[in-house]
Amino acid sequence: MITAVRHATTKNGKPFGSFSLEDYTDSFSITLFNKDYENFRKYLYDGYSLLIRGMVAENTWKNQPELEFRIRNIYLLSSVREELVKNIHIMLPLEVITDPCLNELARYIRQPGGTVNLKVKVYDPVENVSVDMFCRSQRINLSDEFIGFLTRTAEIEFKLS
């Protein structure tokens, strides 16, 4: 979460911005210049919850070698599911596959407006065999209700990618 923001201009009149990020364990200050500031200033508001992707690289502007964090992408945390999740992998043990469970899964899978690929693995832990399936004709709507169903059903494992 962003806890402090400062927009300013350099001595040369170029805009820049600095902000502080904080989570449950630590805080970190970042300053953005030039193209980085232009690209990411729309996210620099106090209280915004963000997912920031980047890399650690050597700072080329200083005489002594020093590492710095370079931002590659910033996402609003509230939109990460829609923007980044492309696949859902559901692992179904054979004993879970009952009519009520399949009906419940079908109810969520058939919701319109889906954008996420569905991959299902049905496995038998006793015989140690499995079958992988990929749904080509249907995309899944990853609603809160669907994620809640998968989370509540302890026998079903799932992974988002």
ZIWOSUL-V545015 format. One line per field, one symbol per residue. phi: phi as a letter, one per 30 degrees, with the letter a starting at -180 (. if undefined). Layout:
phi = ???
This chain:
phi = .dcabbcabdddicdabbaccbbdcabbcbccbhdddedcddcdbejdcbcccabcbddddcdcdbdbccdcbbbdedcdeddcdcbbccccdedddbedddddddddddddidbcdcbbccbcdddhbbbcbbddcbcccddeddddeddddeddcbbcb
